[in-house]
Every structure is written in C-alpha cells, then in structure tokens.
Amino acid sequence: MELTKRQVIAMAQAISLDIPEGDIESVRLRLSGLLSEMEGIERELGAAMEKIDPGPPAYPHEAF
C-alpha cells in the first residue's frame, strides 16, 4: 500500500499527532512498507487469521 504525503498528514491529524515537516517522508515510507507487509500476511494467512481470537491488551487502561 503506497500512501501519499497528504494521507499520512491526515492520519496524524486524526489522532492529534504532530509530525515535523522534515520527518513526513520518512514516516510515509515506513508506514507504506509496514502496511504492504501486513497486506502480504493477510493474503498468505487469510481466513486462518479470522479463526484466532485477539489477545487482551498488554496494559489495559482501567480506572481504579
């Protein structure tokens, strides 16, 4: 999946993350690569991934 610079900026803004202008291209390349690899895993494992329940979060955010 090849993301555009504009898509990366929009995703960052959606979670109130400020990425310095000089880092956007690096973030774009790394995120595009990660998402491409995840697509490959999904193609390879496909339906097998749907049969496994996700584990609980490692550090749940619970109010005490």
mmCIF file as Biopython writes it, N, C-alpha, C and O atoms, coordinates in Angstrom:
data_model
#
loop_
_atom_site.group_PDB
_atom_site.id
_atom_site.type_symbol
_atom_site.label_atom_id
_atom_site.label_alt_id
_atom_site.label_comp_id
_atom_site.label_asym_id
_atom_site.label_entity_id
_atom_site.label_seq_id
_atom_site.pdbx_PDB_ins_code
_atom_site.Cartn_x
_atom_site.Cartn_y
_atom_site.Cartn_z
_atom_site.occupancy
_atom_site.B_iso_or_equiv
_atom_site.auth_seq_id
_atom_site.auth_asym_id
_atom_site.pdbx_PDB_model_num
ATOM 1   N N  . MET A ? 1  ? 0.863   -1.170  0.000  1.0 0.0 1  A 1 
ATOM 2   C CA . MET A ? 1  ? 0.000   0.000   0.000  1.0 0.0 1  A 1 
ATOM 3   C C  . MET A ? 1  ? 0.903   1.225   0.000  1.0 0.0 1  A 1 
ATOM 4   O O  . MET A ? 1  ? 1.712   1.412   0.909  1.0 0.0 1  A 1 
ATOM 5   N N  . GLU A ? 2  ? 0.765   2.024   -0.986 1.0 0.0 2  A 1 
ATOM 6   C CA . GLU A ? 2  ? 1.586   3.225   -1.107 1.0 0.0 2  A 1 
ATOM 7   C C  . GLU A ? 2  ? 0.772   4.446   -0.680 1.0 0.0 2  A 1 
ATOM 8   O O  . GLU A ? 2  ? -0.161  4.861   -1.369 1.0 0.0 2  A 1 
ATOM 9   N N  . LEU A ? 3  ? 1.140   5.004   0.454  1.0 0.0 3  A 1 
ATOM 10  C CA . LEU A ? 3  ? 0.442   6.182   0.971  1.0 0.0 3  A 1 
ATOM 11  C C  . LEU A ? 3  ? 1.020   7.456   0.379  1.0 0.0 3  A 1 
ATOM 12  O O  . LEU A ? 3  ? 2.195   7.514   0.017  1.0 0.0 3  A 1 
ATOM 13  N N  . THR A ? 4  ? 0.183   8.463   0.288  1.0 0.0 4  A 1 
ATOM 14  C CA . THR A ? 4  ? 0.658   9.776   -0.139 1.0 0.0 4  A 1 
ATOM 15  C C  . THR A ? 4  ? 1.009   10.591  1.109  1.0 0.0 4  A 1 
ATOM 16  O O  . THR A ? 4  ? 0.606   10.267  2.226  1.0 0.0 4  A 1 
ATOM 17  N N  . LYS A ? 5  ? 1.753   11.631  0.883  1.0 0.0 5  A 1 
ATOM 18  C CA . LYS A ? 5  ? 2.112   12.539  1.969  1.0 0.0 5  A 1 
ATOM 19  C C  . LYS A ? 5  ? 0.844   13.110  2.611  1.0 0.0 5  A 1 
ATOM 20  O O  . LYS A ? 5  ? 0.756   13.232  3.833  1.0 0.0 5  A 1 
ATOM 21  N N  . ARG A ? 6  ? -0.112  13.448  1.791  1.0 0.0 6  A 1 
ATOM 22  C CA . ARG A ? 6  ? -1.376  14.012  2.273  1.0 0.0 6  A 1 
ATOM 23  C C  . ARG A ? 6  ? -2.118  13.012  3.170  1.0 0.0 6  A 1 
ATOM 24  O O  . ARG A ? 6  ? -2.697  13.404  4.183  1.0 0.0 6  A 1 
ATOM 25  N N  . GLN A ? 7  ? -2.105  11.726  2.805  1.0 0.0 7  A 1 
ATOM 26  C CA . GLN A ? 7  ? -2.768  10.700  3.615  1.0 0.0 7  A 1 
ATOM 27  C C  . GLN A ? 7  ? -2.097  10.563  4.992  1.0 0.0 7  A 1 
ATOM 28  O O  . GLN A ? 7  ? -2.774  10.433  6.012  1.0 0.0 7  A 1 
ATOM 29  N N  . VAL A ? 8  ? -0.774  10.594  5.004  1.0 0.0 8  A 1 
ATOM 30  C CA . VAL A ? 8  ? -0.041  10.492  6.269  1.0 0.0 8  A 1 
ATOM 31  C C  . VAL A ? 8  ? -0.375  11.677  7.166  1.0 0.0 8  A 1 
ATOM 32  O O  . VAL A ? 8  ? -0.605  11.507  8.363  1.0 0.0 8  A 1 
ATOM 33  N N  . ILE A ? 9  ? -0.402  12.857  6.601  1.0 0.0 9  A 1 
ATOM 34  C CA . ILE A ? 9  ? -0.730  14.058  7.378  1.0 0.0 9  A 1 
ATOM 35  C C  . ILE A ? 9  ? -2.148  13.951  7.931  1.0 0.0 9  A 1 
ATOM 36  O O  . ILE A ? 9  ? -2.387  14.289  9.090  1.0 0.0 9  A 1 
ATOM 37  N N  . ALA A ? 10 ? -3.089  13.483  7.111  1.0 0.0 10 A 1 
ATOM 38  C CA . ALA A ? 10 ? -4.482  13.342  7.559  1.0 0.0 10 A 1 
ATOM 39  C C  . ALA A ? 10 ? -4.595  12.323  8.691  1.0 0.0 10 A 1 
ATOM 40  O O  . ALA A ? 10 ? -5.319  12.554  9.660  1.0 0.0 10 A 1 
ATOM 41  N N  . MET A ? 11 ? -3.887  11.199  8.579  1.0 0.0 11 A 1 
ATOM 42  C CA . MET A ? 11 ? -3.920  10.194  9.652  1.0 0.0 11 A 1 
ATOM 43  C C  . MET A ? 11 ? -3.336  10.752  10.947 1.0 0.0 11 A 1 
ATOM 44  O O  . MET A ? 11 ? -3.872  10.524  12.031 1.0 0.0 11 A 1 
ATOM 45  N N  . ALA A ? 12 ? -2.247  11.475  10.823 1.0 0.0 12 A 1 
ATOM 46  C CA . ALA A ? 12 ? -1.618  12.060  12.004 1.0 0.0 12 A 1 
ATOM 47  C C  . ALA A ? 12 ? -2.556  13.081  12.658 1.0 0.0 12 A 1 
ATOM 48  O O  . ALA A ? 12 ? -2.687  13.116  13.882 1.0 0.0 12 A 1 
ATOM 49  N N  . GLN A ? 13 ? -3.191  13.890  11.854 1.0 0.0 13 A 1 
ATOM 50  C CA . GLN A ? 13 ? -4.117  14.887  12.396 1.0 0.0 13 A 1 
ATOM 51  C C  . GLN A ? 13 ? -5.309  14.233  13.079 1.0 0.0 13 A 1 
ATOM 52  O O  . GLN A ? 13 ? -5.838  14.771  14.052 1.0 0.0 13 A 1 
ATOM 53  N N  . ALA A ? 14 ? -5.737  13.076  12.578 1.0 0.0 14 A 1 
ATOM 54  C CA . ALA A ? 14 ? -6.890  12.376  13.159 1.0 0.0 14 A 1 
ATOM 55  C C  . ALA A ? 14 ? -6.640  11.960  14.605 1.0 0.0 14 A 1 
ATOM 56  O O  . ALA A ? 14 ? -7.579  11.826  15.390 1.0 0.0 14 A 1 
ATOM 57  N N  . ILE A ? 15 ? -5.372  11.757  14.954 1.0 0.0 15 A 1 
ATOM 58  C CA . ILE A ? 15 ? -5.056  11.381  16.338 1.0 0.0 15 A 1 
ATOM 59  C C  . ILE A ? 15 ? -4.250  12.469  17.048 1.0 0.0 15 A 1 
ATOM 60  O O  . ILE A ? 15 ? -3.586  12.211  18.052 1.0 0.0 15 A 1 
ATOM 61  N N  . SER A ? 16 ? -4.319  13.674  16.515 1.0 0.0 16 A 1 
ATOM 62  C CA . SER A ? 16 ? -3.637  14.842  17.092 1.0 0.0 16 A 1 
ATOM 63  C C  . SER A ? 16 ? -2.138  14.625  17.241 1.0 0.0 16 A 1 
ATOM 64  O O  . SER A ? 16 ? -1.540  15.030  18.239 1.0 0.0 16 A 1 
ATOM 65  N N  . LEU A ? 17 ? -1.531  13.983  16.242 1.0 0.0 17 A 1 
ATOM 66  C CA . LEU A ? 17 ? -0.095  13.738  16.238 1.0 0.0 17 A 1 
ATOM 67  C C  . LEU A ? 17 ? 0.573   14.759  15.331 1.0 0.0 17 A 1 
ATOM 68  O O  . LEU A ? 17 ? 0.198   14.905  14.167 1.0 0.0 17 A 1 
ATOM 69  N N  . ASP A ? 18 ? 1.551   15.456  15.859 1.0 0.0 18 A 1 
ATOM 70  C CA . ASP A ? 18 ? 2.272   16.455  15.078 1.0 0.0 18 A 1 
ATOM 71  C C  . ASP A ? 18 ? 3.562   15.835  14.550 1.0 0.0 18 A 1 
ATOM 72  O O  . ASP A ? 18 ? 4.463   15.518  15.326 1.0 0.0 18 A 1 
ATOM 73  N N  . ILE A ? 19 ? 3.650   15.663  13.247 1.0 0.0 19 A 1 
ATOM 74  C CA . ILE A ? 19 ? 4.865   15.142  12.620 1.0 0.0 19 A 1 
ATOM 75  C C  . ILE A ? 19 ? 5.598   16.320  11.993 1.0 0.0 19 A 1 
ATOM 76  O O  . ILE A ? 19 ? 5.036   17.014  11.146 1.0 0.0 19 A 1 
ATOM 77  N N  . PRO A ? 20 ? 6.839   16.554  12.392 1.0 0.0 20 A 1 
ATOM 78  C CA . PRO A ? 20 ? 7.590   17.654  11.783 1.0 0.0 20 A 1 
ATOM 79  C C  . PRO A ? 20 ? 7.695   17.470  10.268 1.0 0.0 20 A 1 
ATOM 80  O O  . PRO A ? 20 ? 7.830   16.346  9.785  1.0 0.0 20 A 1 
ATOM 81  N N  . GLU A ? 21 ? 7.634   18.548  9.539  1.0 0.0 21 A 1 
ATOM 82  C CA . GLU A ? 21 ? 7.652   18.518  8.073  1.0 0.0 21 A 1 
ATOM 83  C C  . GLU A ? 21 ? 8.825   17.694  7.543  1.0 0.0 21 A 1 
ATOM 84  O O  . GLU A ? 21 ? 8.672   16.959  6.567  1.0 0.0 21 A 1 
ATOM 85  N N  . GLY A ? 22 ? 9.972   17.808  8.163  1.0 0.0 22 A 1 
ATOM 86  C CA . GLY A ? 22 ? 11.152  17.079  7.708  1.0 0.0 22 A 1 
ATOM 87  C C  . GLY A ? 22 ? 11.074  15.575  7.908  1.0 0.0 22 A 1 
ATOM 88  O O  . GLY A ? 22 ? 11.868  14.835  7.328  1.0 0.0 22 A 1 
ATOM 89  N N  . ASP A ? 23 ? 10.134  15.113  8.714  1.0 0.0 23 A 1 
ATOM 90  C CA . ASP A ? 23 ? 10.004  13.680  9.006  1.0 0.0 23 A 1 
ATOM 91  C C  . ASP A ? 23 ? 8.863   13.005  8.240  1.0 0.0 23 A 1 
ATOM 92  O O  . ASP A ? 23 ? 8.748   11.779  8.259  1.0 0.0 23 A 1 
ATOM 93  N N  . ILE A ? 24 ? 8.038   13.774  7.582  1.0 0.0 24 A 1 
ATOM 94  C CA . ILE A ? 24 ? 6.848   13.204  6.946  1.0 0.0 24 A 1 
ATOM 95  C C  . ILE A ? 24 ? 7.210   12.172  5.886  1.0 0.0 24 A 1 
ATOM 96  O O  . ILE A ? 24 ? 6.568   11.123  5.819  1.0 0.0 24 A 1 
ATOM 97  N N  . GLU A ? 25 ? 8.213   12.433  5.060  1.0 0.0 25 A 1 
ATOM 98  C CA . GLU A ? 25 ? 8.582   11.474  4.016  1.0 0.0 25 A 1 
ATOM 99  C C  . GLU A ? 25 ? 9.081   10.166  4.620  1.0 0.0 25 A 1 
ATOM 100 O O  . GLU A ? 25 ? 8.755   9.091   4.116  1.0 0.0 25 A 1 
ATOM 101 N N  . SER A ? 26 ? 9.861   10.242  5.683  1.0 0.0 26 A 1 
ATOM 102 C CA . SER A ? 26 ? 10.349  9.036   6.354  1.0 0.0 26 A 1 
ATOM 103 C C  . SER A ? 26 ? 9.186   8.236   6.944  1.0 0.0 26 A 1 
ATOM 104 O O  . SER A ? 26 ? 9.141   7.013   6.817  1.0 0.0 26 A 1 
ATOM 105 N N  . VAL A ? 27 ? 8.254   8.928   7.585  1.0 0.0 27 A 1 
ATOM 106 C CA . VAL A ? 27 ? 7.083   8.269   8.156  1.0 0.0 27 A 1 
ATOM 107 C C  . VAL A ? 27 ? 6.253   7.642   7.032  1.0 0.0 27 A 1 
ATOM 108 O O  . VAL A ? 27 ? 5.760   6.523   7.176  1.0 0.0 27 A 1 
ATOM 109 N N  . ARG A ? 28 ? 6.099   8.344   5.936  1.0 0.0 28 A 1 
ATOM 110 C CA . ARG A ? 28 ? 5.328   7.832   4.802  1.0 0.0 28 A 1 
ATOM 111 C C  . ARG A ? 28 ? 5.932   6.543   4.258  1.0 0.0 28 A 1 
ATOM 112 O O  . ARG A ? 28 ? 5.217   5.571   4.013  1.0 0.0 28 A 1 
ATOM 113 N N  . LEU A ? 29 ? 7.248   6.538   4.072  1.0 0.0 29 A 1 
ATOM 114 C CA . LEU A ? 29 ? 7.924   5.350   3.545  1.0 0.0 29 A 1 
ATOM 115 C C  . LEU A ? 29 ? 7.803   4.164   4.497  1.0 0.0 29 A 1 
ATOM 116 O O  . LEU A ? 29 ? 7.516   3.046   4.068  1.0 0.0 29 A 1 
ATOM 117 N N  . ARG A ? 30 ? 8.021   4.407   5.785  1.0 0.0 30 A 1 
ATOM 118 C CA . ARG A ? 30 ? 7.967   3.323   6.763  1.0 0.0 30 A 1 
ATOM 119 C C  . ARG A ? 30 ? 6.547   2.790   6.923  1.0 0.0 30 A 1 
ATOM 120 O O  . ARG A ? 30 ? 6.345   1.577   6.975  1.0 0.0 30 A 1 
ATOM 121 N N  . LEU A ? 31 ? 5.566   3.678   7.001  1.0 0.0 31 A 1 
ATOM 122 C CA . LEU A ? 31 ? 4.181   3.248   7.160  1.0 0.0 31 A 1 
ATOM 123 C C  . LEU A ? 31 ? 3.694   2.520   5.903  1.0 0.0 31 A 1 
ATOM 124 O O  . LEU A ? 31 ? 2.987   1.518   6.006  1.0 0.0 31 A 1 
ATOM 125 N N  . SER A ? 32 ? 4.062   3.007   4.736  1.0 0.0 32 A 1 
ATOM 126 C CA . SER A ? 32 ? 3.694   2.333   3.486  1.0 0.0 32 A 1 
ATOM 127 C C  . SER A ? 32 ? 4.276   0.920   3.457  1.0 0.0 32 A 1 
ATOM 128 O O  . SER A ? 32 ? 3.592   -0.030  3.079  1.0 0.0 32 A 1 
ATOM 129 N N  . GLY A ? 33 ? 5.533   0.788   3.855  1.0 0.0 33 A 1 
ATOM 130 C CA . GLY A ? 33 ? 6.175   -0.520  3.884  1.0 0.0 33 A 1 
ATOM 131 C C  . GLY A ? 33 ? 5.507   -1.464  4.870  1.0 0.0 33 A 1 
ATOM 132 O O  . GLY A ? 33 ? 5.284   -2.635  4.563  1.0 0.0 33 A 1 
ATOM 133 N N  . LEU A ? 34 ? 5.189   -0.961  6.044  1.0 0.0 34 A 1 
ATOM 134 C CA . LEU A ? 34 ? 4.524   -1.768  7.068  1.0 0.0 34 A 1 
ATOM 135 C C  . LEU A ? 34 ? 3.160   -2.247  6.582  1.0 0.0 34 A 1 
ATOM 136 O O  . LEU A ? 34 ? 2.826   -3.424  6.717  1.0 0.0 34 A 1 
ATOM 137 N N  . LEU A ? 35 ? 2.386   -1.346  6.025  1.0 0.0 35 A 1 
ATOM 138 C CA . LEU A ? 35 ? 1.054   -1.712  5.538  1.0 0.0 35 A 1 
ATOM 139 C C  . LEU A ? 35 ? 1.135   -2.702  4.375  1.0 0.0 35 A 1 
ATOM 140 O O  . LEU A ? 35 ? 0.286   -3.585  4.258  1.0 0.0 35 A 1 
ATOM 141 N N  . SER A ? 36 ? 2.141   -2.565  3.521  1.0 0.0 36 A 1 
ATOM 142 C CA . SER A ? 36 ? 2.327   -3.511  2.417  1.0 0.0 36 A 1 
ATOM 143 C C  . SER A ? 36 ? 2.633   -4.902  2.955  1.0 0.0 36 A 1 
ATOM 144 O O  . SER A ? 36 ? 2.098   -5.891  2.454  1.0 0.0 36 A 1 
ATOM 145 N N  . GLU A ? 37 ? 3.479   -4.987  3.960  1.0 0.0 37 A 1 
ATOM 146 C CA . GLU A ? 37 ? 3.802   -6.278  4.566  1.0 0.0 37 A 1 
ATOM 147 C C  . GLU A ? 37 ? 2.573   -6.887  5.236  1.0 0.0 37 A 1 
ATOM 148 O O  . GLU A ? 37 ? 2.358   -8.097  5.167  1.0 0.0 37 A 1 
ATOM 149 N N  . MET A ? 38 ? 1.773   -6.051  5.878  1.0 0.0 38 A 1 
ATOM 150 C CA . MET A ? 38 ? 0.550   -6.547  6.518  1.0 0.0 38 A 1 
ATOM 151 C C  . MET A ? 38 ? -0.425  -7.085  5.473  1.0 0.0 38 A 1 
ATOM 152 O O  . MET A ? 38 ? -1.109  -8.078  5.723  1.0 0.0 38 A 1 
ATOM 153 N N  . GLU A ? 39 ? -0.498  -6.451  4.322  1.0 0.0 39 A 1 
ATOM 154 C CA . GLU A ? 39 ? -1.340  -6.955  3.241  1.0 0.0 39 A 1 
ATOM 155 C C  . GLU A ? 39 ? -0.864  -8.333  2.787  1.0 0.0 39 A 1 
ATOM 156 O O  . GLU A ? 39 ? -1.680  -9.216  2.521  1.0 0.0 39 A 1 
ATOM 157 N N  . GLY A ? 40 ? 0.454   -8.521  2.696  1.0 0.0 40 A 1 
ATOM 158 C CA . GLY A ? 40 ? 1.018   -9.808  2.300  1.0 0.0 40 A 1 
ATOM 159 C C  . GLY A ? 40 ? 0.691   -10.898 3.311  1.0 0.0 40 A 1 
ATOM 160 O O  . GLY A ? 40 ? 0.368   -12.023 2.931  1.0 0.0 40 A 1 
ATOM 161 N N  . ILE A ? 41 ? 0.773   -10.575 4.583  1.0 0.0 41 A 1 
ATOM 162 C CA . ILE A ? 41 ? 0.426   -11.540 5.634  1.0 0.0 41 A 1 
ATOM 163 C C  . ILE A ? 41 ? -1.044  -11.909 5.530  1.0 0.0 41 A 1 
ATOM 164 O O  . ILE A ? 41 ? -1.404  -13.080 5.658  1.0 0.0 41 A 1 
ATOM 165 N N  . GLU A ? 42 ? -1.882  -10.930 5.303  1.0 0.0 42 A 1 
ATOM 166 C CA . GLU A ? 42 ? -3.321  -11.183 5.169  1.0 0.0 42 A 1 
ATOM 167 C C  . GLU A ? 42 ? -3.601  -12.091 3.968  1.0 0.0 42 A 1 
ATOM 168 O O  . GLU A ? 42 ? -4.438  -12.989 4.058  1.0 0.0 42 A 1 
ATOM 169 N N  . ARG A ? 43 ? -2.912  -11.867 2.851  1.0 0.0 43 A 1 
ATOM 170 C CA . ARG A ? 43 ? -3.101  -12.718 1.678  1.0 0.0 43 A 1 
ATOM 171 C C  . ARG A ? 43 ? -2.643  -14.148 1.959  1.0 0.0 43 A 1 
ATOM 172 O O  . ARG A ? 43 ? -3.294  -15.109 1.550  1.0 0.0 43 A 1 
ATOM 173 N N  . GLU A ? 44 ? -1.516  -14.277 2.660  1.0 0.0 44 A 1 
ATOM 174 C CA . GLU A ? 44 ? -0.954  -15.598 2.926  1.0 0.0 44 A 1 
ATOM 175 C C  . GLU A ? 44 ? -1.779  -16.386 3.940  1.0 0.0 44 A 1 
ATOM 176 O O  . GLU A ? 44 ? -2.042  -17.571 3.738  1.0 0.0 44 A 1 
ATOM 177 N N  . LEU A ? 45 ? -2.182  -15.744 5.015  1.0 0.0 45 A 1 
ATOM 178 C CA . LEU A ? 45 ? -2.895  -16.451 6.082  1.0 0.0 45 A 1 
ATOM 179 C C  . LEU A ? 45 ? -4.401  -16.379 5.940  1.0 0.0 45 A 1 
ATOM 180 O O  . LEU A ? 45 ? -5.120  -17.286 6.362  1.0 0.0 45 A 1 
ATOM 181 N N  . GLY A ? 46 ? -4.876  -15.293 5.343  1.0 0.0 46 A 1 
ATOM 182 C CA . GLY A ? 46 ? -6.292  -15.117 5.046  1.0 0.0 46 A 1 
ATOM 183 C C  . GLY A ? 46 ? -7.242  -15.544 6.136  1.0 0.0 46 A 1 
ATOM 184 O O  . GLY A ? 46 ? -7.246  -14.976 7.228  1.0 0.0 46 A 1 
ATOM 185 N N  . ALA A ? 47 ? -8.051  -16.550 5.838  1.0 0.0 47 A 1 
ATOM 186 C CA . ALA A ? 47 ? -9.121  -16.986 6.738  1.0 0.0 47 A 1 
ATOM 187 C C  . ALA A ? 47 ? -8.589  -17.522 8.057  1.0 0.0 47 A 1 
ATOM 188 O O  . ALA A ? 47 ? -9.298  -17.472 9.063  1.0 0.0 47 A 1 
ATOM 189 N N  . ALA A ? 48 ? -7.365  -18.033 8.084  1.0 0.0 48 A 1 
ATOM 190 C CA . ALA A ? 48 ? -6.801  -18.562 9.334  1.0 0.0 48 A 1 
ATOM 191 C C  . ALA A ? 48 ? -6.716  -17.471 10.397 1.0 0.0 48 A 1 
ATOM 192 O O  . ALA A ? 48 ? -6.850  -17.753 11.588 1.0 0.0 48 A 1 
ATOM 193 N N  . MET A ? 49 ? -6.494  -16.233 9.974  1.0 0.0 49 A 1 
ATOM 194 C CA . MET A ? 49 ? -6.400  -15.132 10.935 1.0 0.0 49 A 1 
ATOM 195 C C  . MET A ? 49 ? -7.749  -14.854 11.593 1.0 0.0 49 A 1 
ATOM 196 O O  . MET A ? 49 ? -7.801  -14.386 12.730 1.0 0.0 49 A 1 
ATOM 197 N N  . GLU A ? 50 ? -8.827  -15.138 10.889 1.0 0.0 50 A 1 
ATOM 198 C CA . GLU A ? 50 ? -10.162 -14.886 11.429 1.0 0.0 50 A 1 
ATOM 199 C C  . GLU A ? 50 ? -10.576 -15.918 12.468 1.0 0.0 50 A 1 
ATOM 200 O O  . GLU A ? 50 ? -11.522 -15.687 13.221 1.0 0.0 50 A 1 
ATOM 201 N N  . LYS A ? 51 ? -9.889  -17.044 12.521 1.0 0.0 51 A 1 
ATOM 202 C CA . LYS A ? 51 ? -10.234 -18.112 13.455 1.0 0.0 51 A 1 
ATOM 203 C C  . LYS A ? 51 ? -9.608  -17.917 14.832 1.0 0.0 51 A 1 
ATOM 204 O O  . LYS A ? 51 ? -9.958  -18.625 15.775 1.0 0.0 51 A 1 
ATOM 205 N N  . ILE A ? 52 ? -8.690  -16.970 14.956 1.0 0.0 52 A 1 
ATOM 206 C CA . ILE A ? 52 ? -7.968  -16.740 16.213 1.0 0.0 52 A 1 
ATOM 207 C C  . ILE A ? 52 ? -8.532  -15.507 16.903 1.0 0.0 52 A 1 
ATOM 208 O O  . ILE A ? 52 ? -8.635  -14.434 16.308 1.0 0.0 52 A 1 
ATOM 209 N N  . ASP A ? 53 ? -8.894  -15.682 18.169 1.0 0.0 53 A 1 
ATOM 210 C CA . ASP A ? 53 ? -9.367  -14.539 18.941 1.0 0.0 53 A 1 
ATOM 211 C C  . ASP A ? 53 ? -8.186  -13.652 19.298 1.0 0.0 53 A 1 
ATOM 212 O O  . ASP A ? 53 ? -7.125  -14.154 19.670 1.0 0.0 53 A 1 
ATOM 213 N N  . PRO A ? 54 ? -8.356  -12.353 19.190 1.0 0.0 54 A 1 
ATOM 214 C CA . PRO A ? 54 ? -7.261  -11.461 19.573 1.0 0.0 54 A 1 
ATOM 215 C C  . PRO A ? 54 ? -7.032  -11.540 21.078 1.0 0.0 54 A 1 
ATOM 216 O O  . PRO A ? 54 ? -7.968  -11.743 21.851 1.0 0.0 54 A 1 
ATOM 217 N N  . GLY A ? 55 ? -5.804  -11.382 21.473 1.0 0.0 55 A 1 
ATOM 218 C CA . GLY A ? 55 ? -5.470  -11.419 22.900 1.0 0.0 55 A 1 
ATOM 219 C C  . GLY A ? 55 ? -5.872  -10.125 23.579 1.0 0.0 55 A 1 
ATOM 220 O O  . GLY A ? 55 ? -6.088  -9.107  22.922 1.0 0.0 55 A 1 
ATOM 221 N N  . PRO A ? 56 ? -5.971  -10.172 24.892 1.0 0.0 56 A 1 
ATOM 222 C CA . PRO A ? 56 ? -6.304  -8.937  25.617 1.0 0.0 56 A 1 
ATOM 223 C C  . PRO A ? 56 ? -5.134  -7.952  25.529 1.0 0.0 56 A 1 
ATOM 224 O O  . PRO A ? 56 ? -3.997  -8.366  25.303 1.0 0.0 56 A 1 
ATOM 225 N N  . PRO A ? 57 ? -5.393  -6.688  25.701 1.0 0.0 57 A 1 
ATOM 226 C CA . PRO A ? 57 ? -4.309  -5.713  25.663 1.0 0.0 57 A 1 
ATOM 227 C C  . PRO A ? 57 ? -3.305  -5.997  26.772 1.0 0.0 57 A 1 
ATOM 228 O O  . PRO A ? 57 ? -3.667  -6.471  27.849 1.0 0.0 57 A 1 
ATOM 229 N N  . ALA A ? 58 ? -2.057  -5.706  26.497 1.0 0.0 58 A 1 
ATOM 230 C CA . ALA A ? 58 ? -0.997  -5.954  27.479 1.0 0.0 58 A 1 
ATOM 231 C C  . ALA A ? 58 ? -1.142  -5.044  28.689 1.0 0.0 58 A 1 
ATOM 232 O O  . ALA A ? 58 ? -0.870  -5.461  29.815 1.0 0.0 58 A 1 
ATOM 233 N N  . TYR A ? 59 ? -1.562  -3.826  28.471 1.0 0.0 59 A 1 
ATOM 234 C CA . TYR A ? 59 ? -1.701  -2.865  29.556 1.0 0.0 59 A 1 
ATOM 235 C C  . TYR A ? 59 ? -3.081  -2.202  29.451 1.0 0.0 59 A 1 
ATOM 236 O O  . TYR A ? 59 ? -3.193  -1.104  28.907 1.0 0.0 59 A 1 
ATOM 237 N N  . PRO A ? 60 ? -4.114  -2.844  29.956 1.0 0.0 60 A 1 
ATOM 238 C CA . PRO A ? 60 ? -5.442  -2.225  29.855 1.0 0.0 60 A 1 
ATOM 239 C C  . PRO A ? 60 ? -5.495  -0.912  30.623 1.0 0.0 60 A 1 
ATOM 240 O O  . PRO A ? 60 ? -4.881  -0.765  31.679 1.0 0.0 60 A 1 
ATOM 241 N N  . HIS A ? 61 ? -6.225  0.015   30.082 1.0 0.0 61 A 1 
ATOM 242 C CA . HIS A ? 61 ? -6.382  1.338   30.701 1.0 0.0 61 A 1 
ATOM 243 C C  . HIS A ? 61 ? -7.661  1.323   31.530 1.0 0.0 61 A 1 
ATOM 244 O O  . HIS A ? 61 ? -8.735  1.710   31.069 1.0 0.0 61 A 1 
ATOM 245 N N  . GLU A ? 62 ? -7.508  0.868   32.758 1.0 0.0 62 A 1 
ATOM 246 C CA . GLU A ? 62 ? -8.667  0.793   33.632 1.0 0.0 62 A 1 
ATOM 247 C C  . GLU A ? 62 ? -8.534  1.829   34.744 1.0 0.0 62 A 1 
ATOM 248 O O  . GLU A ? 62 ? -7.449  2.061   35.277 1.0 0.0 62 A 1 
ATOM 249 N N  . ALA A ? 63 ? -9.652  2.435   35.074 1.0 0.0 63 A 1 
ATOM 250 C CA . ALA A ? 63 ? -9.662  3.388   36.190 1.0 0.0 63 A 1 
ATOM 251 C C  . ALA A ? 63 ? -9.753  2.607   37.490 1.0 0.0 63 A 1 
ATOM 252 O O  . ALA A ? 63 ? -10.542 1.669   37.604 1.0 0.0 63 A 1 
ATOM 253 N N  . PHE A ? 64 ? -8.967  2.982   38.444 1.0 0.0 64 A 1 
ATOM 254 C CA . PHE A ? 64 ? -9.010  2.317   39.754 1.0 0.0 64 A 1 
ATOM 255 C C  . PHE A ? 64 ? -9.640  3.201   40.767 1.0 0.0 64 A 1 
ATOM 256 O O  . PHE A ? 64 ? -9.765  2.816   41.929 1.0 0.0 64 A 1 
#
